[in-house]
Amino acid sequence: MDSYSKLSDNELTSLLKKGDQLAYTQLYKRYWPLLYLHARKMLRDDDEAMDVVQDIYTILWEKKIEISPDVSVKSYLYMAVRNHTLNRINRSKLKHKYLESLVDFINKGALSTEEEVCYRDFAERIEREVAAFSPKMKRIFEMSRNEGLSNKAIADELDITDHAVKKTINRALKVLRSQISSLLFSF
């Protein structure tokens, strides 16, 4: 592995294209801290920044054959992190706008029959997805969302760390987002 640290980016990229895991690991070690700081500066959230960088490295491995030897892997990774981060920010803004419109909609209080059916459909779908969680994830999610407990309170009650609670809630929200995103847009 020590010999890989002496290789240039182009040499590592060539090896990566052939499926060399040690070359991939070296690129990971070489650029992960810089990419994390880049994403962190844009997102101002440690966990989100880590997720972005991990996603980029997953994509790098999955698309290793498509990497052009003419393109700097460093530039490729920076641009990928930048674009992925901007996509997350845009999705977050869209989600925020949707939630604001949903709050306005609920505050109006007058639901038509069709709207009520859609709302019930949506609520049932969320309940089904939550019911499919692992018992631990389901318990933590319900304590957070239904009982309104803080991460610290949940951690104290379940005798786990605050970080474990936060990660579990984030994973639960990711699962919900992915499972019901199509329903959100139709709703």
N, C-alpha and C positions, 0 to 999 in steps of 0.2 A: 504494500500500500504506500510505503514511503516513496517508492520510485514514481508513483502516480502524481505526487505533489510537485514533482519537478517537470511534469509535462505541461505543454502550452494548452491553452483553451482549444485550439484547433485540433491538436492531437487527442485531447480528451473527447472532443466532439466526434471525431472519426471512430474512436473506440466505442463511444456511446451508441452510435448508429449501428454497430455490430452487436449491441446488446451487452456490452461489458458493464457489469454492475459496479465494479471498482471505479471505473471512470465516472459513472453517475454519482457515486458516493463522494468522489473528489470534487466534482462540480457542486454538489450539495454543500460540502464543508467550505468550499472556497467562497460561495456567494450567498449562502443562507443568511448570515448576519446582516449583510448589506441590503439584501432584498427585504428582510424583515424591517429594518429601519426605514427603508423607502415606503413600504406599505403603512407602517406605524405612523409616519409623519402625515400621510394623507388621511388615514382613518381615525387616528387618535384613540385607538382601542387595541390593546395588546392581543387579545384572543382573536379578534377579527383579522389583524395583521398576520398572526400565525396561520390562520386558516387560509388566507390568500396565498401565502408563500407555499404552504403544503399543497394547495391545489395546483399551483404552477409547477411544482416539482413532479406531481402526479401526471400532469399533462405532458411535461417534458419527457418522462419515461414512456408514456403511451404513444407519443408522436415522435419518438427518437429517430425513426427512419425518415421522416419528412424534413428533418432539419437540414438546411442548406449549408454546405461547408463554406460558402462565401460570406455567410452572416456570422457576426461575432456572437458567441453564445451569451456573453455578458450583456450585450445590447438586447438580444432576444429576451433574456430573462427579465431585464429591467422593463422593457416595453410590455411584456406579458403581465408583470405585476401591476404596472400602471393601468393597463386596460382592464384587468380583472378587478382592480380596486375601484376604478370608475364605474364599472358595471354594478358592483355591489352598492356603491353610493347611489346610483340611479335607481336601483331596485328598492333601496331603503326609502328614497324620496317618494317613489310610486306607492310603496306600502303605506307610508305616512299619509299621503293624500287619500288613499283608499280608506284608511282607518278614520280620518277626519270626516270623510263623506258618510261613512257608516255611522259615526256618532251623530252627525247632523240628521241623518235618516231616522235613527232611533229616537232622537230628541223630538222629532216632529210628532211621533206617537201614532200617526195614522197609517196603518198598513193596509194596503189593498189585499184582496184574497191571494192574488198571484205573488205579491211580495211576502206575505205571511208564509205561503208554501215554500218559497225559496229560502226564507230565513230558517224555517224548521228543517228543511233539507240540509242546509249548511250546518246547523247546530248538531243534527244527527250524525252527519259525516265526521265532524270534529270528535264527537263522543266515541264513534266507532274507531277512529284512528288512535285516540288516547287509550281506549280499552285494549288495543293491540300492542301497546308498549309493554316492555318487560315490567314485572311487578315493582322493582325498585324505581325505574324511570317514571312509571305511572304515579307512584306514591309521592315522589319528589315534585313532579309536575303539578299534581292536584294540591299539594300543600302550598305551593307557590301561587298558583293561579286561583284555585277555588277558596282556599283558606286565607290567602293574602299574607302568608308568612314570609319573612325576609330570608335570604340565603343563610344568614347566621343562625336564625331560629331553627330552620330546617336542619342545618348541620348539627346543632346542639342536640336536637331531638333524636336524630338518626345516628349520632355519634360518628360523623364523617366530617371532612374538611369543607370549608366554604367553597374552595376551588372545585371540589368534586360536585357540589350542588350546582354551581354555576355551569360547569361543563355539561352536566346531565340535562339541565334545563335548556341549554343551547342546542344540545343534540336533539332533544324532544321537539324544540321549535323548528329545527331543520327538517326533521321527519314530517312534521305537520305541514310545513311550507311545501315540501316536495309532493306530498300526497294529495293536498287539496288545492294546489295552485290553479288547476284548470277550473275547479269549482268556484274559486274566488272571482275569476274573470267573468264567468257566466252569471254569477250572483250580482 
